[in-house]
Amino acid sequence: MISTQDWADTQRLWDYHQMGHTPRPCSVAIGLGSHDLGVADTAVDLYRRGMAPLLVFTGATSPTTRGRMPRGEAVHYQERAIELGVPASAVLVEPRARNTGENIRFSRALLNEAGITVSSVLLISKPYEERRSYVTARKLWPDVEIVSASSPMRLQDYVDSIGDARLVIDMLVGALQRLLIYPEQGFMISQKVPAEVIASYERLCRGGFTSRLLRNDGGQILTHAS
Protein backbone atom coordinates (compact mmCIF):
# COMPACT_ATOMS: atom_id res chain seq x y z
CA MET A 1 0.00 0.00 0.00
CA ILE A 2 1.39 3.41 -1.02
CA SER A 3 0.11 6.12 1.30
CA THR A 4 -0.71 9.75 0.58
CA GLN A 5 2.44 10.69 2.55
CA ASP A 6 4.51 8.30 0.41
CA TRP A 7 3.28 10.01 -2.74
CA ALA A 8 3.96 13.47 -1.32
CA ASP A 9 7.51 12.44 -0.43
CA THR A 10 8.00 10.86 -3.85
CA GLN A 11 6.83 14.04 -5.57
CA ARG A 12 9.35 16.02 -3.52
CA LEU A 13 12.17 13.71 -4.66
CA TRP A 14 10.94 13.84 -8.26
CA ASP A 15 10.98 17.64 -8.24
CA TYR A 16 14.45 17.75 -6.67
CA HIS A 17 15.96 15.28 -9.13
CA GLN A 18 15.07 17.59 -12.02
CA MET A 19 17.34 20.57 -12.62
CA GLY A 20 14.80 22.85 -14.30
CA HIS A 21 17.20 23.94 -17.03
CA THR A 22 15.86 25.50 -20.22
CA PRO A 23 17.38 23.71 -23.25
CA ARG A 24 19.62 25.97 -25.30
CA PRO A 25 22.03 25.38 -28.19
CA CYS A 26 25.12 23.41 -27.17
CA SER A 27 28.18 21.96 -28.89
CA VAL A 28 26.81 18.42 -28.58
CA ALA A 29 23.95 16.47 -27.04
CA ILE A 30 24.80 13.34 -25.07
CA GLY A 31 22.07 10.77 -24.41
CA LEU A 32 22.80 8.57 -21.40
CA GLY A 33 21.91 4.92 -21.94
CA SER A 34 19.20 3.21 -19.88
CA HIS A 35 16.06 1.12 -20.31
CA ASP A 36 14.21 4.26 -21.45
CA LEU A 37 14.07 4.86 -25.22
CA GLY A 38 12.46 8.18 -24.36
CA VAL A 39 15.99 9.50 -23.87
CA ALA A 40 16.66 8.91 -27.56
CA ASP A 41 13.33 10.47 -28.52
CA THR A 42 14.14 13.57 -26.48
CA ALA A 43 17.58 13.79 -28.08
CA VAL A 44 15.99 13.66 -31.53
CA ASP A 45 13.49 16.38 -30.60
CA LEU A 46 16.28 18.64 -29.35
CA TYR A 47 18.34 17.94 -32.49
CA ARG A 48 15.37 18.91 -34.68
CA ARG A 49 14.99 22.13 -32.68
CA GLY A 50 18.59 23.07 -33.44
CA MET A 51 19.85 22.58 -29.90
CA ALA A 52 22.85 20.49 -30.99
CA PRO A 53 24.45 19.60 -34.34
CA LEU A 54 25.64 16.21 -33.10
CA LEU A 55 24.22 13.44 -30.92
CA VAL A 56 26.30 11.05 -28.83
CA PHE A 57 24.61 7.99 -27.36
CA THR A 58 26.48 6.19 -24.60
CA GLY A 59 25.83 2.90 -22.83
CA ALA A 60 26.54 -0.83 -22.92
CA THR A 61 24.01 -3.20 -21.35
CA SER A 62 22.95 -3.90 -17.79
CA PRO A 63 20.89 -6.64 -16.17
CA THR A 64 17.76 -4.52 -16.70
CA THR A 65 18.44 -3.74 -20.38
CA ARG A 66 20.11 -6.88 -21.72
CA GLY A 67 16.86 -8.50 -22.73
CA ARG A 68 15.30 -5.40 -24.31
CA MET A 69 18.49 -3.97 -25.84
CA PRO A 70 20.76 -6.91 -26.69
CA ARG A 71 22.95 -4.83 -29.00
CA GLY A 72 23.62 -2.32 -26.25
CA GLU A 73 21.77 0.77 -25.08
CA ALA A 74 23.74 3.24 -27.21
CA VAL A 75 23.26 1.17 -30.37
CA HIS A 76 19.50 0.90 -29.81
CA TYR A 77 19.36 4.66 -29.19
CA GLN A 78 21.27 5.25 -32.42
CA GLU A 79 18.89 3.01 -34.35
CA ARG A 80 15.93 4.87 -32.87
CA ALA A 81 17.36 8.26 -33.82
CA ILE A 82 18.05 7.19 -37.40
CA GLU A 83 14.58 5.64 -37.61
CA LEU A 84 13.18 9.05 -36.61
CA GLY A 85 15.11 10.81 -39.36
CA VAL A 86 18.42 11.92 -37.86
CA PRO A 87 21.26 11.47 -40.39
CA ALA A 88 23.68 8.70 -39.43
CA SER A 89 26.51 11.21 -39.85
CA ALA A 90 25.07 13.23 -36.96
CA VAL A 91 25.20 10.36 -34.46
CA LEU A 92 28.19 8.94 -32.59
CA VAL A 93 28.01 5.82 -30.44
CA GLU A 94 29.94 5.06 -27.26
CA PRO A 95 29.08 1.39 -26.51
CA ARG A 96 31.17 0.55 -23.42
CA ALA A 97 29.93 2.68 -20.50
CA ARG A 98 28.25 0.83 -17.63
CA ASN A 99 27.58 3.71 -15.23
CA THR A 100 27.09 7.46 -15.28
CA GLY A 101 30.74 8.23 -14.64
CA GLU A 102 31.81 6.07 -17.58
CA ASN A 103 29.08 7.65 -19.73
CA ILE A 104 30.75 11.03 -19.19
CA ARG A 105 34.39 9.96 -19.35
CA PHE A 106 34.03 7.73 -22.40
CA SER A 107 31.89 10.25 -24.30
CA ARG A 108 34.43 12.96 -23.59
CA ALA A 109 37.24 10.72 -24.89
CA LEU A 110 35.23 9.81 -28.00
CA LEU A 111 34.63 13.46 -28.88
CA ASN A 112 38.26 14.31 -28.24
CA GLU A 113 39.41 11.49 -30.53
CA ALA A 114 37.03 12.75 -33.22
CA GLY A 115 38.60 16.21 -32.98
CA ILE A 116 35.33 17.86 -31.91
CA THR A 117 35.68 20.99 -29.80
CA VAL A 118 33.18 21.00 -26.94
CA SER A 119 32.36 24.06 -24.85
CA SER A 120 28.85 23.03 -23.79
CA VAL A 121 26.93 19.78 -23.44
CA LEU A 122 23.20 19.14 -23.54
CA LEU A 123 23.06 16.16 -21.18
CA ILE A 124 19.96 14.02 -21.69
CA SER A 125 18.85 11.45 -19.11
CA LYS A 126 15.77 9.89 -17.56
CA PRO A 127 13.74 12.55 -15.71
CA TYR A 128 14.77 11.40 -12.25
CA GLU A 129 18.47 11.18 -13.21
CA GLU A 130 18.92 14.81 -14.29
CA ARG A 131 20.62 15.98 -11.10
CA ARG A 132 22.80 12.89 -10.72
CA SER A 133 23.97 13.23 -14.32
CA TYR A 134 24.60 16.95 -13.92
CA VAL A 135 26.69 16.74 -10.76
CA THR A 136 28.65 13.79 -12.16
CA ALA A 137 29.46 15.71 -15.35
CA ARG A 138 30.45 18.77 -13.33
CA LYS A 139 32.97 16.61 -11.48
CA LEU A 140 34.41 14.80 -14.49
CA TRP A 141 34.15 17.52 -17.15
CA PRO A 142 34.42 20.79 -15.21
CA ASP A 143 35.57 22.99 -18.09
CA VAL A 144 32.35 22.73 -20.13
CA GLU A 145 28.88 24.14 -19.53
CA ILE A 146 26.34 21.42 -18.70
CA VAL A 147 22.66 21.84 -19.54
CA SER A 148 20.39 19.06 -18.25
CA ALA A 149 17.40 17.77 -20.22
CA SER A 150 14.92 14.90 -20.11
CA SER A 151 11.49 13.98 -21.39
CA PRO A 152 9.01 16.56 -20.03
CA MET A 153 6.88 14.29 -17.86
CA ARG A 154 4.88 14.51 -14.66
CA LEU A 155 5.55 11.93 -11.98
CA GLN A 156 2.23 10.18 -12.62
CA ASP A 157 2.97 10.01 -16.36
CA TYR A 158 6.30 8.37 -15.62
CA VAL A 159 4.73 5.90 -13.23
CA ASP A 160 2.16 5.04 -15.89
CA SER A 161 4.90 4.55 -18.51
CA ILE A 162 6.80 2.12 -16.25
CA GLY A 163 3.69 0.37 -14.96
CA ASP A 164 5.08 -0.30 -11.48
CA ALA A 165 4.61 2.49 -8.94
CA ARG A 166 6.64 0.85 -6.20
CA LEU A 167 9.60 0.31 -8.54
CA VAL A 168 9.53 3.96 -9.57
CA ILE A 169 9.59 5.09 -5.93
CA ASP A 170 12.45 2.68 -5.23
CA MET A 171 14.39 4.14 -8.16
CA LEU A 172 13.88 7.73 -6.98
CA VAL A 173 14.99 6.77 -3.47
CA GLY A 174 18.07 5.00 -4.87
CA ALA A 175 18.98 8.00 -7.00
CA LEU A 176 18.75 10.29 -3.96
CA GLN A 177 20.99 7.99 -1.90
CA ARG A 178 23.67 8.27 -4.56
CA LEU A 179 23.44 12.07 -4.49
CA LEU A 180 24.11 11.88 -0.75
CA ILE A 181 26.98 9.39 -0.67
CA TYR A 182 28.79 9.67 -4.01
CA PRO A 183 30.36 13.11 -3.37
CA GLU A 184 32.20 11.59 -0.40
CA GLN A 185 33.55 8.92 -2.76
CA GLY A 186 34.71 11.47 -5.34
CA PHE A 187 32.17 10.50 -8.01
CA MET A 188 30.34 13.83 -8.23
CA ILE A 189 30.49 17.38 -6.94
CA SER A 190 29.07 18.06 -3.51
CA GLN A 191 25.83 19.97 -3.11
CA LYS A 192 23.57 20.87 -0.23
CA VAL A 193 20.44 18.73 -0.30
CA PRO A 194 17.49 20.55 1.28
CA ALA A 195 16.43 19.24 4.68
CA GLU A 196 12.88 18.57 3.49
CA VAL A 197 14.20 16.39 0.66
CA ILE A 198 16.33 14.38 3.07
CA ALA A 199 13.32 14.00 5.38
CA SER A 200 11.22 12.65 2.50
CA TYR A 201 13.99 10.27 1.51
CA GLU A 202 14.36 8.97 5.06
CA ARG A 203 10.60 8.44 5.46
CA LEU A 204 10.49 6.45 2.23
CA CYS A 205 13.43 4.35 3.38
CA ARG A 206 11.63 3.60 6.64
CA GLY A 207 8.58 2.74 4.55
CA GLY A 208 10.51 -0.03 2.81
CA PHE A 209 11.22 1.58 -0.58
CA THR A 210 14.75 0.25 -0.50
CA SER A 211 15.28 -2.21 -3.35
CA ARG A 212 17.55 0.18 -5.27
CA LEU A 213 19.69 1.29 -2.32
CA LEU A 214 23.41 0.53 -2.19
CA ARG A 215 24.50 -1.68 0.71
CA ASN A 216 27.80 -2.66 2.26
CA ASP A 217 29.18 -6.20 2.32
CA GLY A 218 27.17 -6.89 5.45
CA GLY A 219 23.92 -5.94 3.75
CA GLN A 220 23.50 -2.65 5.61
CA ILE A 221 22.24 0.37 3.67
CA LEU A 222 25.00 2.88 2.98
CA THR A 223 24.28 6.21 4.61
CA HIS A 224 25.58 9.73 4.14
CA ALA A 225 27.64 11.67 6.65
CA SER A 226 25.43 13.68 8.95
One Martini backbone bead per residue (centre of mass of N, CA, C, O) as a GRO file, in nm:
protein
  226
    1MET     BB    1   0.094   0.038   0.025
    2ILE     BB    2   0.041   0.375  -0.088
    3SER     BB    3   0.061   0.665   0.052
    4THR     BB    4   0.014   0.996   0.065
    5GLN     BB    5   0.295   1.050   0.187
    6ASP     BB    6   0.458   0.894  -0.019
    7TRP     BB    7   0.375   1.072  -0.262
    8ALA     BB    8   0.481   1.338  -0.150
    9ASP     BB    9   0.777   1.244  -0.126
   10THR     BB   10   0.813   1.163  -0.421
   11GLN     BB   11   0.761   1.441  -0.543
   12ARG     BB   12   1.000   1.579  -0.406
   13LEU     BB   13   1.215   1.407  -0.545
   14TRP     BB   14   1.138   1.460  -0.836
   15ASP     BB   15   1.185   1.767  -0.828
   16TYR     BB   16   1.487   1.753  -0.739
   17HIS     BB   17   1.605   1.580  -0.979
   18GLN     BB   18   1.534   1.830  -1.128
   19MET     BB   19   1.684   2.123  -1.273
   20GLY     BB   20   1.527   2.335  -1.475
   21HIS     BB   21   1.633   2.358  -1.751
   22THR     BB   22   1.686   2.538  -2.047
   23PRO     BB   23   1.712   2.469  -2.351
   24ARG     BB   24   2.020   2.506  -2.543
   25PRO     BB   25   2.264   2.562  -2.739
   26CYS     BB   26   2.510   2.313  -2.822
   27SER     BB   27   2.777   2.127  -2.920
   28VAL     BB   28   2.632   1.875  -2.768
   29ALA     BB   29   2.452   1.566  -2.740
   30ILE     BB   30   2.393   1.348  -2.452
   31GLY     BB   31   2.285   1.012  -2.428
   32LEU     BB   32   2.187   0.819  -2.162
   33GLY     BB   33   2.183   0.508  -2.092
   34SER     BB   34   1.891   0.282  -2.085
   35HIS     BB   35   1.558   0.162  -2.078
   36ASP     BB   36   1.490   0.456  -2.208
   37LEU     BB   37   1.387   0.567  -2.522
   38GLY     BB   38   1.314   0.865  -2.449
   39VAL     BB   39   1.599   0.976  -2.471
   40ALA     BB   40   1.616   0.958  -2.779
   41ASP     BB   41   1.365   1.128  -2.842
   42THR     BB   42   1.470   1.386  -2.708
   43ALA     BB   43   1.723   1.417  -2.879
   44VAL     BB   44   1.575   1.451  -3.146
   45ASP     BB   45   1.411   1.699  -3.074
   46LEU     BB   46   1.658   1.881  -3.014
   47TYR     BB   47   1.785   1.855  -3.291
   48ARG     BB   48   1.543   1.975  -3.453
   49ARG     BB   49   1.571   2.254  -3.271
   50GLY     BB   50   1.892   2.325  -3.272
   51MET     BB   51   2.062   2.230  -2.996
   52ALA     BB   52   2.232   2.019  -3.186
   53PRO     BB   53   2.461   1.879  -3.432
   54LEU     BB   54   2.518   1.639  -3.217
   55LEU     BB   55   2.504   1.290  -3.130
   56VAL     BB   56   2.545   1.105  -2.821
   57PHE     BB   57   2.559   0.759  -2.742
   58THR     BB   58   2.559   0.593  -2.414
   59GLY     BB   59   2.599   0.238  -2.370
   60ALA     BB   60   2.550  -0.068  -2.279
   61THR     BB   61   2.471  -0.310  -2.052
   62SER     BB   62   2.225  -0.453  -1.834
   63PRO     BB   63   2.017  -0.641  -1.654
   64THR     BB   64   1.766  -0.442  -1.752
   65THR     BB   65   1.865  -0.438  -2.087
   66ARG     BB   66   1.948  -0.705  -2.228
   67GLY     BB   67   1.671  -0.799  -2.340
   68ARG     BB   68   1.584  -0.521  -2.493
   69MET     BB   69   1.921  -0.447  -2.555
   70PRO     BB   70   2.143  -0.653  -2.699
   71ARG     BB   71   2.327  -0.421  -2.856
   72GLY     BB   72   2.283  -0.188  -2.679
   73GLU     BB   73   2.190   0.118  -2.585
   74ALA     BB   74   2.333   0.303  -2.794
   75VAL     BB   75   2.243   0.145  -3.046
   76HIS     BB   76   1.937   0.173  -3.002
   77TYR     BB   77   1.938   0.478  -3.007
   78GLN     BB   78   2.051   0.513  -3.287
   79GLU     BB   79   1.827   0.362  -3.436
   80ARG     BB   80   1.604   0.553  -3.344
   81ALA     BB   81   1.712   0.817  -3.466
   82ILE     BB   82   1.720   0.720  -3.761
   83GLU     BB   83   1.421   0.641  -3.776
   84LEU     BB   84   1.350   0.964  -3.710
   85GLY     BB   85   1.579   1.119  -3.923
   86VAL     BB   86   1.864   1.105  -3.841
   87PRO     BB   87   2.164   1.131  -3.942
   88ALA     BB   88   2.429   0.923  -3.918
   89SER     BB   89   2.645   1.165  -3.914
   90ALA     BB   90   2.496   1.278  -3.627
   91VAL     BB   91   2.606   0.998  -3.491
   92LEU     BB   92   2.738   0.875  -3.190
   93VAL     BB   93   2.906   0.584  -3.037
   94GLU     BB   94   2.910   0.458  -2.693
   95PRO     BB   95   2.941   0.100  -2.589
   96ARG     BB   96   3.081   0.072  -2.270
   97ALA     BB   97   2.916   0.200  -2.063
   98ARG     BB   98   2.800   0.128  -1.697
   99ASN     BB   99   2.794   0.433  -1.605
  100THR     BB  100   2.789   0.764  -1.553
  101GLY     BB  101   3.093   0.812  -1.549
  102GLU     BB  102   3.148   0.662  -1.816
  103ASN     BB  103   2.970   0.824  -1.996
  104ILE     BB  104   3.145   1.080  -1.968
  105ARG     BB  105   3.436   0.985  -2.022
  106PHE     BB  106   3.388   0.836  -2.296
  107SER     BB  107   3.260   1.072  -2.449
  108ARG     BB  108   3.494   1.265  -2.424
  109ALA     BB  109   3.700   1.085  -2.571
  110LEU     BB  110   3.548   1.056  -2.839
  111LEU     BB  111   3.545   1.360  -2.911
  112ASN     BB  112   3.849   1.400  -2.904
  113GLU     BB  113   3.919   1.188  -3.125
  114ALA     BB  114   3.727   1.353  -3.339
  115GLY     BB  115   3.793   1.670  -3.304
  116ILE     BB  116   3.577   1.793  -3.098
  117THR     BB  117   3.464   2.089  -2.988
  118VAL     BB  118   3.383   2.155  -2.635
  119SER     BB  119   3.169   2.390  -2.436
  120SER     BB  120   2.889   2.225  -2.452
  121VAL     BB  121   2.624   2.026  -2.283
  122LEU     BB  122   2.354   1.818  -2.363
  123LEU     BB  123   2.208   1.637  -2.098
  124ILE     BB  124   2.051   1.319  -2.136
  125SER     BB  125   1.785   1.181  -1.935
  126LYS     BB  126   1.620   1.075  -1.705
  127PRO     BB  127   1.426   1.256  -1.504
  128TYR     BB  128   1.560   1.131  -1.221
  129GLU     BB  129   1.879   1.190  -1.348
  130GLU     BB  130   1.965   1.483  -1.380
  131ARG     BB  131   2.135   1.552  -1.126
  132ARG     BB  132   2.334   1.322  -1.134
  133SER     BB  133   2.450   1.390  -1.411
  134TYR     BB  134   2.538   1.679  -1.354
  135VAL     BB  135   2.736   1.630  -1.108
  136THR     BB  136   2.916   1.436  -1.262
  137ALA     BB  137   3.002   1.623  -1.495
  138ARG     BB  138   3.123   1.847  -1.314
  139LYS     BB  139   3.353   1.660  -1.214
  140LEU     BB  140   3.463   1.531  -1.509
  141TRP     BB  141   3.371   1.825  -1.679
  142PRO     BB  142   3.444   2.140  -1.575
  143ASP     BB  143   3.501   2.307  -1.868
  144VAL     BB  144   3.191   2.275  -1.915
  145GLU     BB  145   2.873   2.325  -2.009
  146ILE     BB  146   2.573   2.219  -1.836
  147VAL     BB  147   2.268   2.082  -1.978
  148SER     BB  148   1.969   1.970  -1.872
  149ALA     BB  149   1.769   1.680  -1.987
  150SER     BB  150   1.425   1.564  -2.055
  151SER     BB  151   1.140   1.430  -2.040
  152PRO     BB  152   0.830   1.592  -2.022
  153MET     BB  153   0.724   1.481  -1.702
  154ARG     BB  154   0.518   1.350  -1.489
  155LEU     BB  155   0.507   1.136  -1.243
  156GLN     BB  156   0.250   0.980  -1.334
  157ASP     BB  157   0.348   0.931  -1.623
  158TYR     BB  158   0.592   0.761  -1.544
  159VAL     BB  159   0.447   0.543  -1.393
  160ASP     BB  160   0.272   0.456  -1.635
  161SER     BB  161   0.517   0.379  -1.823
  162ILE     BB  162   0.620   0.148  -1.625
  163GLY     BB  163   0.388  -0.002  -1.426
  164ASP     BB  164   0.552   0.059  -1.133
  165ALA     BB  165   0.536   0.233  -0.853
  166ARG     BB  166   0.739   0.108  -0.657
  167LEU     BB  167   0.984   0.115  -0.844
  168VAL     BB  168   0.996   0.417  -0.882
  169ILE     BB  169   1.045   0.488  -0.589
  170ASP     BB  170   1.301   0.324  -0.558
  171MET     BB  171   1.463   0.486  -0.773
  172LEU     BB  172   1.447   0.765  -0.635
  173VAL     BB  173   1.584   0.677  -0.374
  174GLY     BB  174   1.848   0.573  -0.502
  175ALA     BB  175   1.930   0.844  -0.633
  176LEU     BB  176   1.952   1.002  -0.364
  177GLN     BB  177   2.168   0.838  -0.225
  178ARG     BB  178   2.391   0.908  -0.433
  179LEU     BB  179   2.389   1.215  -0.377
  180LEU     BB  180   2.494   1.168  -0.076
  181ILE     BB  181   2.758   0.958  -0.120
  182TYR     BB  182   2.938   1.023  -0.380
  183PRO     BB  183   3.103   1.274  -0.299
  184GLU     BB  184   3.278   1.115  -0.085
  185GLN     BB  185   3.391   0.927  -0.343
  186GLY     BB  186   3.438   1.129  -0.606
  187PHE     BB  187   3.185   1.119  -0.833
  188MET     BB  188   3.084   1.410  -0.731
  189ILE     BB  189   2.962   1.686  -0.656
  190SER     BB  190   2.883   1.892  -0.408
  191GLN     BB  191   2.567   1.933  -0.226
  192LYS     BB  192   2.285   2.083  -0.097
  193VAL     BB  193   2.038   1.915   0.065
  194PRO     BB  194   1.742   1.954   0.150
  195ALA     BB  195   1.580   1.876   0.437
  196GLU     BB  196   1.305   1.785   0.306
  197VAL     BB  197   1.432   1.571   0.122
  198ILE     BB  198   1.562   1.396   0.337
  199ALA     BB  199   1.300   1.335   0.488
  200SER     BB  200   1.162   1.187   0.255
  201TYR     BB  201   1.374   0.971   0.216
  202GLU     BB  202   1.363   0.851   0.506
  203ARG     BB  203   1.066   0.770   0.500
  204LEU     BB  204   1.087   0.576   0.258
  205CYS     BB  205   1.286   0.388   0.386
  206ARG     BB  206   1.102   0.310   0.629
  207GLY     BB  207   0.876   0.207   0.412
  208GLY     BB  208   1.060   0.007   0.202
  209PHE     BB  209   1.211   0.181  -0.040
  210THR     BB  210   1.508  -0.028  -0.101
  211SER     BB  211   1.597  -0.191  -0.370
  212ARG     BB  212   1.809   0.061  -0.480
  213LEU     BB  213   2.009   0.034  -0.256
  214LEU     BB  214   2.307   0.066  -0.118
  215ARG     BB  215   2.539  -0.180   0.013
  216ASN     BB  216   2.717  -0.353   0.211
  217ASP     BB  217   2.860  -0.655   0.282
  218GLY     BB  218   2.637  -0.678   0.531
  219GLY     BB  219   2.359  -0.529   0.409
  220GLN     BB  220   2.390  -0.235   0.468
  221ILE     BB  221   2.291   0.073   0.438
  222LEU     BB  222   2.410   0.341   0.290
  223THR     BB  223   2.530   0.640   0.437
  224HIS     BB  224   2.545   0.960   0.519
  225ALA     BB  225   2.684   1.227   0.635
  226SER     BB  226   2.584   1.440   0.910
   0.00000   0.00000   0.00000
